[in-house]
């Protein structure tokens, strides 16, 4: 800090560049924790049917 005092993060040896990386990791972990169950659910049958129809209309892709 410019006034001669150190912030709590500076006292612990953290720099401003390291704090966002820590926040990003925390955010990633929390998002995964919240959405893992949803992501692992099977797709509904009607949605799978629509995907299959799109596949047959676009054979080269």
mmJSON file of the N, C-alpha and C atoms, coordinates in Angstrom:
{"data_MODEL":{"atom_site":{
"group_PDB":["ATOM","ATOM","ATOM","ATOM","ATOM","ATOM","ATOM","ATOM","ATOM","ATOM","ATOM","ATOM","ATOM","ATOM","ATOM","ATOM","ATOM","ATOM","ATOM","ATOM","ATOM","ATOM","ATOM","ATOM","ATOM","ATOM","ATOM","ATOM","ATOM","ATOM","ATOM","ATOM","ATOM","ATOM","ATOM","ATOM","ATOM","ATOM","ATOM","ATOM","ATOM","ATOM","ATOM","ATOM","ATOM","ATOM","ATOM","ATOM","ATOM","ATOM","ATOM","ATOM","ATOM","ATOM","ATOM","ATOM","ATOM","ATOM","ATOM","ATOM","ATOM","ATOM","ATOM","ATOM","ATOM","ATOM","ATOM","ATOM","ATOM","ATOM","ATOM","ATOM","ATOM","ATOM","ATOM","ATOM","ATOM","ATOM","ATOM","ATOM","ATOM","ATOM","ATOM","ATOM","ATOM","ATOM","ATOM","ATOM","ATOM","ATOM","ATOM","ATOM","ATOM","ATOM","ATOM","ATOM","ATOM","ATOM","ATOM","ATOM","ATOM","ATOM","ATOM","ATOM","ATOM","ATOM","ATOM","ATOM","ATOM","ATOM","ATOM","ATOM","ATOM","ATOM","ATOM","ATOM","ATOM","ATOM","ATOM","ATOM","ATOM","ATOM","ATOM","ATOM","ATOM","ATOM","ATOM","ATOM","ATOM","ATOM","ATOM","ATOM","ATOM","ATOM","ATOM","ATOM","ATOM","ATOM","ATOM","ATOM","ATOM","ATOM","ATOM","ATOM","ATOM","ATOM","ATOM","ATOM","ATOM","ATOM","ATOM","ATOM","ATOM","ATOM","ATOM","ATOM","ATOM","ATOM","ATOM","ATOM","ATOM","ATOM","ATOM","ATOM","ATOM","ATOM","ATOM","ATOM","ATOM","ATOM","ATOM","ATOM","ATOM","ATOM","ATOM","ATOM","ATOM","ATOM","ATOM","ATOM","ATOM","ATOM","ATOM"],
"id":[1,2,3,4,5,6,7,8,9,10,11,12,13,14,15,16,17,18,19,20,21,22,23,24,25,26,27,28,29,30,31,32,33,34,35,36,37,38,39,40,41,42,43,44,45,46,47,48,49,50,51,52,53,54,55,56,57,58,59,60,61,62,63,64,65,66,67,68,69,70,71,72,73,74,75,76,77,78,79,80,81,82,83,84,85,86,87,88,89,90,91,92,93,94,95,96,97,98,99,100,101,102,103,104,105,106,107,108,109,110,111,112,113,114,115,116,117,118,119,120,121,122,123,124,125,126,127,128,129,130,131,132,133,134,135,136,137,138,139,140,141,142,143,144,145,146,147,148,149,150,151,152,153,154,155,156,157,158,159,160,161,162,163,164,165,166,167,168,169,170,171,172,173,174,175,176,177,178,179,180,181,182,183],
"type_symbol":["N","C","C","N","C","C","N","C","C","N","C","C","N","C","C","N","C","C","N","C","C","N","C","C","N","C","C","N","C","C","N","C","C","N","C","C","N","C","C","N","C","C","N","C","C","N","C","C","N","C","C","N","C","C","N","C","C","N","C","C","N","C","C","N","C","C","N","C","C","N","C","C","N","C","C","N","C","C","N","C","C","N","C","C","N","C","C","N","C","C","N","C","C","N","C","C","N","C","C","N","C","C","N","C","C","N","C","C","N","C","C","N","C","C","N","C","C","N","C","C","N","C","C","N","C","C","N","C","C","N","C","C","N","C","C","N","C","C","N","C","C","N","C","C","N","C","C","N","C","C","N","C","C","N","C","C","N","C","C","N","C","C","N","C","C","N","C","C","N","C","C","N","C","C","N","C","C","N","C","C","N","C","C"],
"label_atom_id":["N","CA","C","N","CA","C","N","CA","C","N","CA","C","N","CA","C","N","CA","C","N","CA","C","N","CA","C","N","CA","C","N","CA","C","N","CA","C","N","CA","C","N","CA","C","N","CA","C","N","CA","C","N","CA","C","N","CA","C","N","CA","C","N","CA","C","N","CA","C","N","CA","C","N","CA","C","N","CA","C","N","CA","C","N","CA","C","N","CA","C","N","CA","C","N","CA","C","N","CA","C","N","CA","C","N","CA","C","N","CA","C","N","CA","C","N","CA","C","N","CA","C","N","CA","C","N","CA","C","N","CA","C","N","CA","C","N","CA","C","N","CA","C","N","CA","C","N","CA","C","N","CA","C","N","CA","C","N","CA","C","N","CA","C","N","CA","C","N","CA","C","N","CA","C","N","CA","C","N","CA","C","N","CA","C","N","CA","C","N","CA","C","N","CA","C","N","CA","C","N","CA","C","N","CA","C","N","CA","C","N","CA","C"],
"label_alt_id":[null,null,null,null,null,null,null,null,null,null,null,null,null,null,null,null,null,null,null,null,null,null,null,null,null,null,null,null,null,null,null,null,null,null,null,null,null,null,null,null,null,null,null,null,null,null,null,null,null,null,null,null,null,null,null,null,null,null,null,null,null,null,null,null,null,null,null,null,null,null,null,null,null,null,null,null,null,null,null,null,null,null,null,null,null,null,null,null,null,null,null,null,null,null,null,null,null,null,null,null,null,null,null,null,null,null,null,null,null,null,null,null,null,null,null,null,null,null,null,null,null,null,null,null,null,null,null,null,null,null,null,null,null,null,null,null,null,null,null,null,null,null,null,null,null,null,null,null,null,null,null,null,null,null,null,null,null,null,null,null,null,null,null,null,null,null,null,null,null,null,null,null,null,null,null,null,null,null,null,null,null,null,null],
"label_comp_id":["UNK","UNK","UNK","UNK","UNK","UNK","UNK","UNK","UNK","UNK","UNK","UNK","UNK","UNK","UNK","UNK","UNK","UNK","UNK","UNK","UNK","UNK","UNK","UNK","UNK","UNK","UNK","UNK","UNK","UNK","UNK","UNK","UNK","UNK","UNK","UNK","UNK","UNK","UNK","UNK","UNK","UNK","UNK","UNK","UNK","UNK","UNK","UNK","UNK","UNK","UNK","UNK","UNK","UNK","UNK","UNK","UNK","UNK","UNK","UNK","UNK","UNK","UNK","UNK","UNK","UNK","UNK","UNK","UNK","UNK","UNK","UNK","UNK","UNK","UNK","UNK","UNK","UNK","UNK","UNK","UNK","UNK","UNK","UNK","UNK","UNK","UNK","UNK","UNK","UNK","UNK","UNK","UNK","UNK","UNK","UNK","UNK","UNK","UNK","UNK","UNK","UNK","UNK","UNK","UNK","UNK","UNK","UNK","UNK","UNK","UNK","UNK","UNK","UNK","UNK","UNK","UNK","UNK","UNK","UNK","UNK","UNK","UNK","UNK","UNK","UNK","UNK","UNK","UNK","UNK","UNK","UNK","UNK","UNK","UNK","UNK","UNK","UNK","UNK","UNK","UNK","UNK","UNK","UNK","UNK","UNK","UNK","UNK","UNK","UNK","UNK","UNK","UNK","UNK","UNK","UNK","UNK","UNK","UNK","UNK","UNK","UNK","UNK","UNK","UNK","UNK","UNK","UNK","UNK","UNK","UNK","UNK","UNK","UNK","UNK","UNK","UNK","UNK","UNK","UNK","UNK","UNK","UNK"],
"label_asym_id":["A","A","A","A","A","A","A","A","A","A","A","A","A","A","A","A","A","A","A","A","A","A","A","A","A","A","A","A","A","A","A","A","A","A","A","A","A","A","A","A","A","A","A","A","A","A","A","A","A","A","A","A","A","A","A","A","A","A","A","A","A","A","A","A","A","A","A","A","A","A","A","A","A","A","A","A","A","A","A","A","A","A","A","A","A","A","A","A","A","A","A","A","A","A","A","A","A","A","A","A","A","A","A","A","A","A","A","A","A","A","A","A","A","A","A","A","A","A","A","A","A","A","A","A","A","A","A","A","A","A","A","A","A","A","A","A","A","A","A","A","A","A","A","A","A","A","A","A","A","A","A","A","A","A","A","A","A","A","A","A","A","A","A","A","A","A","A","A","A","A","A","A","A","A","A","A","A","A","A","A","A","A","A"],
"label_entity_id":["1","1","1","1","1","1","1","1","1","1","1","1","1","1","1","1","1","1","1","1","1","1","1","1","1","1","1","1","1","1","1","1","1","1","1","1","1","1","1","1","1","1","1","1","1","1","1","1","1","1","1","1","1","1","1","1","1","1","1","1","1","1","1","1","1","1","1","1","1","1","1","1","1","1","1","1","1","1","1","1","1","1","1","1","1","1","1","1","1","1","1","1","1","1","1","1","1","1","1","1","1","1","1","1","1","1","1","1","1","1","1","1","1","1","1","1","1","1","1","1","1","1","1","1","1","1","1","1","1","1","1","1","1","1","1","1","1","1","1","1","1","1","1","1","1","1","1","1","1","1","1","1","1","1","1","1","1","1","1","1","1","1","1","1","1","1","1","1","1","1","1","1","1","1","1","1","1","1","1","1","1","1","1"],
"label_seq_id":[1,1,1,2,2,2,3,3,3,4,4,4,5,5,5,6,6,6,7,7,7,8,8,8,9,9,9,10,10,10,11,11,11,12,12,12,13,13,13,14,14,14,15,15,15,16,16,16,17,17,17,18,18,18,19,19,19,20,20,20,21,21,21,22,22,22,23,23,23,24,24,24,25,25,25,26,26,26,27,27,27,28,28,28,29,29,29,30,30,30,31,31,31,32,32,32,33,33,33,34,34,34,35,35,35,36,36,36,37,37,37,38,38,38,39,39,39,40,40,40,41,41,41,42,42,42,43,43,43,44,44,44,45,45,45,46,46,46,47,47,47,48,48,48,49,49,49,50,50,50,51,51,51,52,52,52,53,53,53,54,54,54,55,55,55,56,56,56,57,57,57,58,58,58,59,59,59,60,60,60,61,61,61],
"pdbx_PDB_ins_code":[null,null,null,null,null,null,null,null,null,null,null,null,null,null,null,null,null,null,null,null,null,null,null,null,null,null,null,null,null,null,null,null,null,null,null,null,null,null,null,null,null,null,null,null,null,null,null,null,null,null,null,null,null,null,null,null,null,null,null,null,null,null,null,null,null,null,null,null,null,null,null,null,null,null,null,null,null,null,null,null,null,null,null,null,null,null,null,null,null,null,null,null,null,null,null,null,null,null,null,null,null,null,null,null,null,null,null,null,null,null,null,null,null,null,null,null,null,null,null,null,null,null,null,null,null,null,null,null,null,null,null,null,null,null,null,null,null,null,null,null,null,null,null,null,null,null,null,null,null,null,null,null,null,null,null,null,null,null,null,null,null,null,null,null,null,null,null,null,null,null,null,null,null,null,null,null,null,null,null,null,null,null,null],
"Cartn_x":[0.839,0.0,0.881,0.377,1.198,1.335,0.474,0.561,1.514,2.276,3.242,2.686,1.391,0.778,0.613,0.701,0.505,-0.909,-1.49,-2.813,-2.664,-3.787,-3.745,-3.159,-3.518,-2.979,-1.484,-1.018,0.421,1.169,0.594,1.225,1.369,0.414,0.47,1.337,1.862,2.731,1.992,0.71,-0.05,0.116,0.231,0.252,-1.086,-1.341,-2.597,-2.732,-1.623,-1.668,-2.066,-1.744,-2.032,-3.459,-4.006,-5.349,-6.405,-6.422,-7.432,-7.324,-6.11,-5.955,-6.584,-6.411,-7.018,-8.537,-9.055,-10.503,-11.03,-10.278,-10.69,-10.77,-9.785,-9.809,-11.006,-11.252,-12.392,-13.691,-13.812,-15.022,-15.226,-14.165,-14.26,-14.714,-14.138,-14.5,-15.962,-16.39,-17.777,-18.766,-18.445,-19.324,-19.428,-18.297,-18.32,-19.146,-19.006,-19.751,-21.255,-21.648,-23.065,-23.682,-22.922,-23.512,-23.123,-22.256,-21.867,-23.066,-23.978,-25.15,-26.002,-26.183,-27.003,-26.338,-25.047,-24.323,-24.339,-24.322,-24.282,-25.652,-26.717,-28.043,-28.155,-28.902,-29.09,-29.971,-29.765,-30.609,-32.011,-33.025,-34.392,-34.541,-35.416,-35.609,-36.03,-36.893,-37.333,-36.179,-35.267,-34.105,-33.165,-32.969,-32.15,-32.751,-34.078,-34.747,-34.476,-34.526,-34.228,-32.786,-31.865,-30.457,-30.291,-30.945,-30.867,-31.439,-32.53,-33.1,-32.13,-31.453,-30.457,-29.296,-28.896,-27.79,-28.155,-29.385,-29.781,-29.922,-30.277,-30.393,-29.03,-28.038,-26.69,-25.697,-25.726,-24.893,-23.392,-22.943,-21.511,-20.901,-21.671,-21.166,-21.215],
"Cartn_y":[-1.184,0.0,1.242,2.307,3.497,4.282,4.036,4.802,4.176,3.176,2.554,1.382,1.209,0.08,-1.089,-2.283,-3.469,-3.991,-4.448,-5.051,-6.459,-7.066,-8.429,-9.392,-9.225,-10.126,-9.927,-8.69,-8.433,-9.037,-8.988,-9.579,-11.086,-11.704,-13.158,-13.513,-12.526,-12.788,-12.903,-12.612,-12.667,-11.349,-11.433,-10.222,-10.096,-8.938,-8.729,-9.669,-10.101,-11.011,-12.417,-12.812,-14.173,-14.311,-13.255,-13.331,-13.706,-13.127,-13.532,-15.013,-15.537,-16.956,-17.817,-17.455,-18.196,-18.106,-16.92,-16.748,-17.564,-17.591,-18.384,-19.862,-20.358,-21.778,-22.058,-21.178,-21.366,-21.366,-20.426,-20.316,-21.577,-22.087,-23.323,-24.497,-24.633,-25.738,-25.64,-24.449,-24.275,-24.51,-24.031,-24.288,-25.778,-26.454,-27.904,-28.606,-28.193,-28.812,-28.619,-27.435,-27.141,-27.825,-27.929,-28.366,-29.77,-30.472,-31.822,-32.754,-32.695,-33.565,-33.287,-32.025,-31.656,-32.108,-31.888,-32.243,-33.757,-34.52,-35.977,-36.616,-35.827,-36.368,-36.727,-37.791,-38.141,-37.104,-36.975,-36.065,-36.65,-35.811,-36.308,-36.947,-37.932,-38.686,-37.777,-36.789,-35.91,-35.065,-34.656,-33.899,-34.797,-36.023,-36.964,-37.218,-37.295,-37.47,-36.31,-35.097,-33.919,-33.941,-34.34,-34.414,-35.44,-36.57,-37.602,-37.088,-36.341,-35.775,-34.81,-33.991,-33.072,-33.811,-34.915,-35.709,-36.264,-36.711,-37.285,-36.202,-34.979,-33.88,-33.324,-33.524,-33.004,-34.173,-35.02,-36.232,-35.985,-34.883,-34.622,-34.044,-33.793,-33.125,-34.004],
"Cartn_z":[0.0,0.0,0.0,-0.515,-0.655,0.646,1.647,2.882,3.9,3.504,4.398,5.178,5.202,5.895,4.931,5.476,4.656,4.836,3.728,3.816,4.388,4.757,5.289,4.281,3.007,1.989,1.8,1.923,1.807,2.987,4.173,5.347,5.198,4.526,4.313,3.116,2.41,1.278,-0.044,-0.058,-1.299,-2.033,-3.328,-4.136,-4.829,-5.396,-6.112,-7.297,-7.87,-9.009,-8.583,-7.373,-6.927,-6.411,-5.862,-5.282,-6.321,-7.524,-8.498,-8.885,-8.969,-9.303,-8.217,-6.969,-5.857,-5.952,-6.258,-6.397,-7.572,-8.67,-9.83,-9.478,-8.752,-8.358,-7.468,-6.509,-5.617,-6.412,-7.332,-8.15,-8.977,-9.6,-10.384,-9.529,-8.363,-7.466,-7.058,-6.702,-6.267,-7.41,-8.611,-9.751,-10.034,-10.005,-10.226,-9.162,-7.931,-6.839,-7.049,-7.478,-7.65,-8.87,-9.957,-11.212,-11.65,-10.941,-11.339,-11.45,-10.49,-10.537,-11.77,-12.091,-13.246,-14.54,-14.644,-15.861,-16.085,-15.021,-15.138,-15.344,-15.335,-15.599,-17.076,-17.383,-18.802,-19.506,-20.807,-21.582,-21.709,-21.689,-21.888,-23.268,-23.352,-24.601,-25.749,-25.501,-26.59,-27.134,-26.271,-26.725,-27.531,-27.085,-27.848,-29.226,-29.296,-30.585,-31.519,-30.991,-31.814,-32.317,-31.474,-31.873,-32.992,-32.868,-33.914,-35.232,-35.186,-36.4,-37.064,-36.254,-36.81,-37.45,-36.83,-37.387,-38.757,-38.92,-40.213,-41.284,-40.894,-41.865,-42.265,-41.42,-41.675,-41.668,-42.703,-42.675,-42.712,-43.254,-43.36,-42.093,-41.099,-39.905,-38.698],
"occupancy":[1.0,1.0,1.0,1.0,1.0,1.0,1.0,1.0,1.0,1.0,1.0,1.0,1.0,1.0,1.0,1.0,1.0,1.0,1.0,1.0,1.0,1.0,1.0,1.0,1.0,1.0,1.0,1.0,1.0,1.0,1.0,1.0,1.0,1.0,1.0,1.0,1.0,1.0,1.0,1.0,1.0,1.0,1.0,1.0,1.0,1.0,1.0,1.0,1.0,1.0,1.0,1.0,1.0,1.0,1.0,1.0,1.0,1.0,1.0,1.0,1.0,1.0,1.0,1.0,1.0,1.0,1.0,1.0,1.0,1.0,1.0,1.0,1.0,1.0,1.0,1.0,1.0,1.0,1.0,1.0,1.0,1.0,1.0,1.0,1.0,1.0,1.0,1.0,1.0,1.0,1.0,1.0,1.0,1.0,1.0,1.0,1.0,1.0,1.0,1.0,1.0,1.0,1.0,1.0,1.0,1.0,1.0,1.0,1.0,1.0,1.0,1.0,1.0,1.0,1.0,1.0,1.0,1.0,1.0,1.0,1.0,1.0,1.0,1.0,1.0,1.0,1.0,1.0,1.0,1.0,1.0,1.0,1.0,1.0,1.0,1.0,1.0,1.0,1.0,1.0,1.0,1.0,1.0,1.0,1.0,1.0,1.0,1.0,1.0,1.0,1.0,1.0,1.0,1.0,1.0,1.0,1.0,1.0,1.0,1.0,1.0,1.0,1.0,1.0,1.0,1.0,1.0,1.0,1.0,1.0,1.0,1.0,1.0,1.0,1.0,1.0,1.0,1.0,1.0,1.0,1.0,1.0,1.0],
"B_iso_or_equiv":[0.0,0.0,0.0,0.0,0.0,0.0,0.0,0.0,0.0,0.0,0.0,0.0,0.0,0.0,0.0,0.0,0.0,0.0,0.0,0.0,0.0,0.0,0.0,0.0,0.0,0.0,0.0,0.0,0.0,0.0,0.0,0.0,0.0,0.0,0.0,0.0,0.0,0.0,0.0,0.0,0.0,0.0,0.0,0.0,0.0,0.0,0.0,0.0,0.0,0.0,0.0,0.0,0.0,0.0,0.0,0.0,0.0,0.0,0.0,0.0,0.0,0.0,0.0,0.0,0.0,0.0,0.0,0.0,0.0,0.0,0.0,0.0,0.0,0.0,0.0,0.0,0.0,0.0,0.0,0.0,0.0,0.0,0.0,0.0,0.0,0.0,0.0,0.0,0.0,0.0,0.0,0.0,0.0,0.0,0.0,0.0,0.0,0.0,0.0,0.0,0.0,0.0,0.0,0.0,0.0,0.0,0.0,0.0,0.0,0.0,0.0,0.0,0.0,0.0,0.0,0.0,0.0,0.0,0.0,0.0,0.0,0.0,0.0,0.0,0.0,0.0,0.0,0.0,0.0,0.0,0.0,0.0,0.0,0.0,0.0,0.0,0.0,0.0,0.0,0.0,0.0,0.0,0.0,0.0,0.0,0.0,0.0,0.0,0.0,0.0,0.0,0.0,0.0,0.0,0.0,0.0,0.0,0.0,0.0,0.0,0.0,0.0,0.0,0.0,0.0,0.0,0.0,0.0,0.0,0.0,0.0,0.0,0.0,0.0,0.0,0.0,0.0,0.0,0.0,0.0,0.0,0.0,0.0],
"pdbx_formal_charge":[null,null,null,null,null,null,null,null,null,null,null,null,null,null,null,null,null,null,null,null,null,null,null,null,null,null,null,null,null,null,null,null,null,null,null,null,null,null,null,null,null,null,null,null,null,null,null,null,null,null,null,null,null,null,null,null,null,null,null,null,null,null,null,null,null,null,null,null,null,null,null,null,null,null,null,null,null,null,null,null,null,null,null,null,null,null,null,null,null,null,null,null,null,null,null,null,null,null,null,null,null,null,null,null,null,null,null,null,null,null,null,null,null,null,null,null,null,null,null,null,null,null,null,null,null,null,null,null,null,null,null,null,null,null,null,null,null,null,null,null,null,null,null,null,null,null,null,null,null,null,null,null,null,null,null,null,null,null,null,null,null,null,null,null,null,null,null,null,null,null,null,null,null,null,null,null,null,null,null,null,null,null,null],
"auth_seq_id":[1,1,1,2,2,2,3,3,3,4,4,4,5,5,5,6,6,6,7,7,7,8,8,8,9,9,9,10,10,10,11,11,11,12,12,12,13,13,13,14,14,14,15,15,15,16,16,16,17,17,17,18,18,18,19,19,19,20,20,20,21,21,21,22,22,22,23,23,23,24,24,24,25,25,25,26,26,26,27,27,27,28,28,28,29,29,29,30,30,30,31,31,31,32,32,32,33,33,33,34,34,34,35,35,35,36,36,36,37,37,37,38,38,38,39,39,39,40,40,40,41,41,41,42,42,42,43,43,43,44,44,44,45,45,45,46,46,46,47,47,47,48,48,48,49,49,49,50,50,50,51,51,51,52,52,52,53,53,53,54,54,54,55,55,55,56,56,56,57,57,57,58,58,58,59,59,59,60,60,60,61,61,61],
"auth_comp_id":["UNK","UNK","UNK","UNK","UNK","UNK","UNK","UNK","UNK","UNK","UNK","UNK","UNK","UNK","UNK","UNK","UNK","UNK","UNK","UNK","UNK","UNK","UNK","UNK","UNK","UNK","UNK","UNK","UNK","UNK","UNK","UNK","UNK","UNK","UNK","UNK","UNK","UNK","UNK","UNK","UNK","UNK","UNK","UNK","UNK","UNK","UNK","UNK","UNK","UNK","UNK","UNK","UNK","UNK","UNK","UNK","UNK","UNK","UNK","UNK","UNK","UNK","UNK","UNK","UNK","UNK","UNK","UNK","UNK","UNK","UNK","UNK","UNK","UNK","UNK","UNK","UNK","UNK","UNK","UNK","UNK","UNK","UNK","UNK","UNK","UNK","UNK","UNK","UNK","UNK","UNK","UNK","UNK","UNK","UNK","UNK","UNK","UNK","UNK","UNK","UNK","UNK","UNK","UNK","UNK","UNK","UNK","UNK","UNK","UNK","UNK","UNK","UNK","UNK","UNK","UNK","UNK","UNK","UNK","UNK","UNK","UNK","UNK","UNK","UNK","UNK","UNK","UNK","UNK","UNK","UNK","UNK","UNK","UNK","UNK","UNK","UNK","UNK","UNK","UNK","UNK","UNK","UNK","UNK","UNK","UNK","UNK","UNK","UNK","UNK","UNK","UNK","UNK","UNK","UNK","UNK","UNK","UNK","UNK","UNK","UNK","UNK","UNK","UNK","UNK","UNK","UNK","UNK","UNK","UNK","UNK","UNK","UNK","UNK","UNK","UNK","UNK","UNK","UNK","UNK","UNK","UNK","UNK"],
"auth_asym_id":["A","A","A","A","A","A","A","A","A","A","A","A","A","A","A","A","A","A","A","A","A","A","A","A","A","A","A","A","A","A","A","A","A","A","A","A","A","A","A","A","A","A","A","A","A","A","A","A","A","A","A","A","A","A","A","A","A","A","A","A","A","A","A","A","A","A","A","A","A","A","A","A","A","A","A","A","A","A","A","A","A","A","A","A","A","A","A","A","A","A","A","A","A","A","A","A","A","A","A","A","A","A","A","A","A","A","A","A","A","A","A","A","A","A","A","A","A","A","A","A","A","A","A","A","A","A","A","A","A","A","A","A","A","A","A","A","A","A","A","A","A","A","A","A","A","A","A","A","A","A","A","A","A","A","A","A","A","A","A","A","A","A","A","A","A","A","A","A","A","A","A","A","A","A","A","A","A","A","A","A","A","A","A"],
"auth_atom_id":["N","CA","C","N","CA","C","N","CA","C","N","CA","C","N","CA","C","N","CA","C","N","CA","C","N","CA","C","N","CA","C","N","CA","C","N","CA","C","N","CA","C","N","CA","C","N","CA","C","N","CA","C","N","CA","C","N","CA","C","N","CA","C","N","CA","C","N","CA","C","N","CA","C","N","CA","C","N","CA","C","N","CA","C","N","CA","C","N","CA","C","N","CA","C","N","CA","C","N","CA","C","N","CA","C","N","CA","C","N","CA","C","N","CA","C","N","CA","C","N","CA","C","N","CA","C","N","CA","C","N","CA","C","N","CA","C","N","CA","C","N","CA","C","N","CA","C","N","CA","C","N","CA","C","N","CA","C","N","CA","C","N","CA","C","N","CA","C","N","CA","C","N","CA","C","N","CA","C","N","CA","C","N","CA","C","N","CA","C","N","CA","C","N","CA","C","N","CA","C","N","CA","C","N","CA","C","N","CA","C","N","CA","C"],
"pdbx_PDB_model_num":[1,1,1,1,1,1,1,1,1,1,1,1,1,1,1,1,1,1,1,1,1,1,1,1,1,1,1,1,1,1,1,1,1,1,1,1,1,1,1,1,1,1,1,1,1,1,1,1,1,1,1,1,1,1,1,1,1,1,1,1,1,1,1,1,1,1,1,1,1,1,1,1,1,1,1,1,1,1,1,1,1,1,1,1,1,1,1,1,1,1,1,1,1,1,1,1,1,1,1,1,1,1,1,1,1,1,1,1,1,1,1,1,1,1,1,1,1,1,1,1,1,1,1,1,1,1,1,1,1,1,1,1,1,1,1,1,1,1,1,1,1,1,1,1,1,1,1,1,1,1,1,1,1,1,1,1,1,1,1,1,1,1,1,1,1,1,1,1,1,1,1,1,1,1,1,1,1,1,1,1,1,1,1]
}}}
